[in-house]
Amino acid sequence: MTADTLVRDDLFTHIHKALRLGLFELTVQAGRTDWADPAEVAALGERWWPLLDLLRAHTEHEDRHILRILDDVDPQTTEPAGEQHRDLDDLLGDLDDRFIAVLAAPNPSAGLGLYRDLARFVASYLPHLHDEETAVMARVWELCGDEEIAVTRARFMADTTPEVMATTLQYMLPALERPTRHALVARLAATAPPPVLQGLLQIGERVLDPAAFADVRAVAAAAAAAHG
């Protein structure tokens, strides 16, 4: 990574921080789930299904939009990422099948196997995220202008459902460092409709500690007032 990450739009790192947090928290929760407790089993499923939707939507956004930005200038850089997507999609499908089976008929032995399968998927997924953030994004910055990057972001944002956006913010807000989180909130406060901003603040109140949420609320109010 270079100083470009501080001044140019990064299409990978922020969402990847959210995905890492979601997967790490899910793995910890799976490892400590009491499979004889229906409430704990249900809580694990409630965390898994939205994260699964986010993982699938993110891969689709990369395949349809982000990786396509290099098609005319350096397709060789994105080919490995596309191939990795297909392999990881197979692993994710298998993992989903395991979740369905184990949540339907929970027992400690099956739960332990699910936990290990989940950890194995995470271990396979992390190098892929690293490659996209370092190799692919570096070539995008080298070969593409900021306007083209902005158009690409607008396209995949337009493809994002409200449900997936809510899950994204649930993990992204606590995963980001404070300056980046504040910049994200300020941008949304200045450009998004009031209901979208209100939804963000509701999620922030739920997932951030009180001090961090107070900062976010102040940033949102200042940005909204400046552009009101």
Disulfide bonds with the S-S distance in Angstrom:
none
